[in-house]
Amino acid sequence: MGIIVHHLNNSRSQRVVWLLEELGVPYEIRSYSRDPVTNLAPPELKAVHPLGKSPLLDIDGRVIEESGAIVQVLCERYGNGAWLPAAGTDDALRHLELMHFAEGSAMTPILLNLYVGRLGDAGAPLQPRIREQLASHLGYLESILRPSGHFVGDDWTGADVMLSFPAEIAVMQGGGPTWPKLAAFVASIHARPAWQRARAKTGPYYGT
Ligand SMILES: N[C@@H](CCC(=O)N[C@@H](CS)C(=O)NCC(=O)O)C(=O)O
């Protein structure tokens, strides 16, 4: 029993391992490697959950899927009042919006860009709309990052953890000069001792 993270290399589960390190919760990592040709998760993950994706978090035998749910549960159970804004405040509402925005909105143009990019010339008619939506979503994130370097309030929250992934992808794809606040946000995360401990346990992560 206890906590097990089913971790896929170069994936959204990096942010879950990072959060566990921040929270100081004991956990175990079960590592899975992407197929070198297809980049997909190996079939073993389907034995853990029918979707076969990562992250998956096993807490005392209950497997939780969806990184937003995982981050929320971890912050609620182990945050000791930190990592989530106080209930009933406007910050709590903002936090809820951004927890959903990360996977529900920001990742859509990022994934479209990835998949349609593989079509080469055949995907050209879709590219202007994808570029416009990428600029809109990432530009929105850039515009709401607070002077403190956080998305909600002036301290770390689950929303920062969730938004770390789209921000990392944006920076990794060369968007740093366009979105300097997102680049600084990512750099501040990667400089954290907890993130570095996570990186040491998971191995290489997108060139880091
Ligand atoms: N919305 C889900 C997305 C999960 C997801 O698509 N994970 C990717 C890794 S970033 C994955 O497992 N991809 C491998 C595959 O689809 O085979 C979440 O946030 O947990």
The ligand as a Gaussian input file, in Angstrom:
#p B3LYP/6-31G(d) Opt

LIG

0 1
 N       -5.344000      14.489000     -19.812000
 C       -4.506000      13.381000     -19.399000
 C       -3.554000      13.079000     -20.557000
 C       -2.727000      11.838000     -20.328000
 C       -1.792000      11.603000     -21.507000
 O       -2.165000      11.763000     -22.678000
 N       -0.545000      11.209000     -21.198000
 C        0.442000      11.000000     -22.225000
 C        1.804000      11.424000     -21.711000
 S        2.068000      13.142000     -21.691000
 C        0.571000       9.541000     -22.567000
 O        0.448000       8.690000     -21.699000
 N        0.893000       9.252000     -23.835000
 C        1.241000       7.953000     -24.282000
 C        0.243000       7.326000     -25.191000
 O       -0.779000       7.961000     -25.503000
 O        0.476000       6.195000     -25.628000
 C       -3.771000      13.757000     -18.132000
 O       -3.502000      14.933000     -17.930000
 O       -3.488000      12.879000     -17.302000

